[in-house]
Amino acid sequence: MDNKRIIIVDDDPMMLKSLARLLKKAHYSVEAFVDPREAENAVSQYYYDIMITDYSMPYLTGIELIRRFKRRHENSEAILVTGLTEFGLAVSAVNEGNVFKFITKPFEANRLINYVEDAYQQVEKNSIYRHFKDWSFETLGNNDYDDVVVALQRNAIDGLMNLMKAKDEELYEHSQRIGKLCLLFANEIGYPINDVDNLYHAALLHDIGKLAIKDQILDKQSGLNALEFNEIKRHPSVGADLVKKLGVNHVIQDYIRQHHERIDGKGYPLGLSGDEIAQAAKIIAVADAYDALSSKRAYKAALDFKEVQRILIEMSVGTFDRVLVDAFLEMLTRKHLRIV
């Protein structure tokens, strides 16, 4: 979530510090201002996806600050923090269309984070809608707005897969295998049905960022030096940023960005650990490693299943979720499954 930019404004320094700490812990990029006039100056110079502001402040109310913010950043969204006495004003601001959500003090941290996630999804929809606003949506039949967003996202994914196939057939075939493995495994473990599409599409696109890495590094048959390995380590973030620009939803972005994180926190690019890593990203990581070990490459032979099994179990100490590894290997063994 490191590219999601949030500006927060509150004339109470303690509240401001608490909000900033909460959002940074959730891996957002945050800028905080006590003075709404300074915040207004910042939004006149820089882009922010979301504004979170208190209502009652000197110089400018939160509602007026949001109005000025939205005039400059029409795709962005705003969350208004209010006291109980300001409830009616907050409702009016939401009805007016400038405020996406409001939250009353005191509030639970999880509720605010959920509101921020909802707001960010809306930012993505706003961006897609305005990018295609000249389209005649009547030609799309009876599809509603969400159907249009899904259709555009699928077109973007198909386009990226075609690009991958044209540039690197081996990478394309690897990605197709990872997609199949993740779908099978999702069914095996009862993965939430409403997120299976996100898992599958992230699995297909997990290595799309490698298209931006120099071929001489990707194709190098000897060991990589430190500079080359650092270049390789860019691909999860590059891939997530690329699909973001094409309107692919933030959930898929996060899964792509996290697929090289490790349980012990020694992965990249964010250094997440344990439950900070999305389950989908953990699944993609296991499937990715299995395919890399069991597939023949120009620089290595394919390993037999017993050797792959041994290595994956060893890597469960620190790298992978052992429960997922055990379930994954059990599925392959029971079904005599080899994805080729």
N, C-alpha and C positions, 0 to 999 in steps of 0.2 A: 504493500500500500504506500510505498515511499514516494510515489508521484502524485498522490492525492493531496492537494494543497487546501488548507483550511485557515481562515483568519478568524480569530476570536477576539471579542471586545467586551470588557467589563470594567467598570470603574472601581471595583473591589479587587485590590491586588491579590488577596488570598484566594478568592474564587477564581481569578484569572490563572493563577499558578496551578491550582488544582485541576482546572479544565485542561490546561496545556499538558500537564503530566499524564492525565488520563488518555488524551488523544495520541500523544507520542508513544505511550505504551502500546497502543493499538496500531502503531507504525504509520501514523499520518505525519505529513509535513505541516508544521503549525507555526503561525506567526501570531503573536499576542500583543494587544494594545489596551492600555488603561484609558487613553483619551480617544474618543470617537473621531475627533478631528484628524488625529494622526492615522487612524484606520482608514478614513476617507481618502487621505492623501496616498496611502499605500495602494488602495484598490484603483486609484487613478493611474498608477504606474505598473502594477503587476496583476497577473491573473490569479484568481482563487476559485476553486470548485465550489466551496461552501463557506458561508459566513455563519458564525454562531455569535449572537450578541445579546447582551442584557437589554431589557426594555428601558428601565429608568436610569438615565445617565445625564450628567451635565452637558450642556452645549447642544447635544443631539439626542433625541430618543432613538431607541433601537429600531423602531418602525421607520423613521425617517432615514436613518443610516442604511437600512435595507433597501429602501426605495432608490437611493442614490447608487447603491451597489448593483442593483438589478438593471438600472439604466445603462451601466457600463458593461455588465457581464450577463447578458440575457439568458445564456445557457445555464448559469450557475443557480444554486438554490440557497435558501437561508433558513436557519432555525432560530427562533426567538425564545429567550429565557425570560420568564416572567414571574412575578409574585401573584398570589391569589387575587389581590385587589385589581390586577391588570388583566384578568381573564377575558373580560368582554372586549377590550381593545385588541387582544391577541386573536380572538376569533374573527373580529372584523378584518384584521390584517391578512389572515389566511383566506378569507372570502374574497378579499381584494386581489389575491393572486400573487402577492410579493413574498409572502411567508409560506414556506413549504410545511413546516411543523412548528408547534410551540410546545414548550415543556415548562412546567411550573416547579418552583423551588419549594421544598427540597426534592431532589429527584435521584433515582438510582443510576449508577454509572452505566449499567448494561442497557438501560432504556435509551440513554443519550447515544451510546454507540450504535444501537439498532436504528435510531432516527438518522444518524449520520450515514449509515449504510443505505438506508432507504433513499435519502437525499442524493447520494452519489449515483444510485441506479437511475434516478430521475434526471440527473445531469447528463448521463449517457444518452438517455432517450431524447432529451432536449437537443443534444448535439446532432444526433442522427436525424431527428425531425427537421431541424433547420437546414441541415446539409442537403436534404432531399425535398425541401418545401416547395420547389417548383414542379415537382412531379404532380401528375393528375391522379390523386389517390382513388378517384372514382373508377379508374381502370383496373383497380385491384379487387373488384367484385365486392363482396360483403365483408372482407377482412376488416377487423377493427385495428386500432392503433398498435396494440401489442403484437398482433399478427404481422403487421408491416415491419415492426422492429425485428421480429424473429426471422422473417423472410430476408431482410437485408443482412442480418447476421449470418444466415446460412450461405448467402451469396458470397459474403466476404470470406468465409471459411473455405468454401469450394474454390474460390479464386486463389487463396493462399496454398491450398493443396495442389492445384494445377501448376502454380509457380514452383513449388517444391519438386514436383515430378519432372518439370522441364529442366531444372537446374541440377538436381541430385537424385537420380532414380533410386540409389541405395537408401538414402535418407527417407525418401517417400515410402519405400517398402517397409522399412523399419517402423515408421510412424503408423502405417496401416496395421502392422502386427500389434503394436502397443495398443491401438484403439480396440482391436478385437479382444486382446487379452483383458483389458480393463472392463469391457462390456461383460465378458464371461464371468469375471471375478466379481463384478458388482452384483450380478444375479446370484452368484454362489453365496455371498455373505449377506444378502438382503440389504444392499446399499439403498439409501432413500431414493425412491422412484422419481421424485420431482427434481433430483439433481443428476440423474444418470446422463442426460444430454450434455450437461456442463462437463462432467467427468470425461465422457467420450470425446468431445470436441477438444478439450484441453490435452487429452492423450494424443490425438491426431496432430496437434500443433505444438506439442511440448518442446520440440527442437527447431521450430521455425526460425528462431533467432540465429541459428547456425548459418543461415543463408547470408548473414552479414559478416561472417567470420571468413578470413582469407583461406582460399582453398589449400594453399601450401601448408597451413597449420592443420586443417581438418584431415588432410591426406598424408600427413607426416607419419612414416612408419616407425621411426625411432622415437625415443622418449622426448617429451616436450620440455623446453627450458622454462624457467619461472615466468618470463614475459609472455611466452606463448600460452602457458596454462592460464595466466591471468586473462588473456584474450578469450580463451575458451569459456572461462567462468562468466563472461559477459552475456552469454547467449540466453539465459533465462530472463534477464531484465530486458534485453533487446527484443526478445520474442513477445513479452508481455506488453511492452510499449508499442510494438508494431500492431498487434491485434487491437489495442486500444484506439489507435488512430483510425482503424477501419470499422470501429463501432461494435466490436465484439465485447460482450458484457464483462463487468468487473470481476465476476466470480471466475470465469475462465482465465482472465488475466492473472488473478491471484494464484490459481492452480499451476499455470505455466511458470510463473515467477518462483514458485516454491518447490519445484520438483527436484531440485538438488540440495534442499535443506536436509539436515541430519538430526536424528533424535537427540544426539548429544550436543547440538548447537554449533557444531564445527563445519556445517555446510555453507552454502552460498546461494544467493547474494545477501540475504538479510540476517543470517546467523540465528534463525529461529530454532527452537528446540521443543521436544515433547508435544504437548497438546497445542502449542502455538502453530504447528504445521497442520494444514487442512488434511483431513483423511484422504481426500481425492489425490492430493499431491503425494502422500505416502504410498498410495496404490500405484500411481504412475511411476514412482521411483523404483519400486520392486519389479514391476513389469519391464521397465527400461533396462534394469540391471540383468534380469533373466535373459532378455533378448540379446543384449550385448555379449553375454557369456556364451550363449548357445548358438549364435550365428557365426558363420564363416565370413571373415573379412579378408581383404587383400593382404593384410599384415598379420593375420592370425587364423588358426584353425578353430573350428567349433568345438566346444567342450562337451563331453557326454553328460547325460542328465545327473548322474551321481556326483560328478565333480561340480556341476553348477549348484546342485543342492547343498553340497558341503560349503561352498563359498558364500552362498546366500545366508546360510545359518550363521557362519562366522561373522558376516557383515551385520547381522542383527544386533551385535554388541556395538552400539554407538551409532550405526548408520541407519538401519531400518527398524520399523516396528515389528518385533518378533511375532506378535499375534498374527499380523497380516502375512508375514513370510510363511509361517507354519500353515495357515489356511490356504495360501496360494500354492505352495508345494503339494499339499494334500489334494487340492483340486487337480493339479496336473497329473499326479500319480494315479488317482482314482479314475480319471477320465482318459488316461493314456494320451494326454493331449500334448501336441507340439504344434505351435502356430508357425506356419511357413508361408 
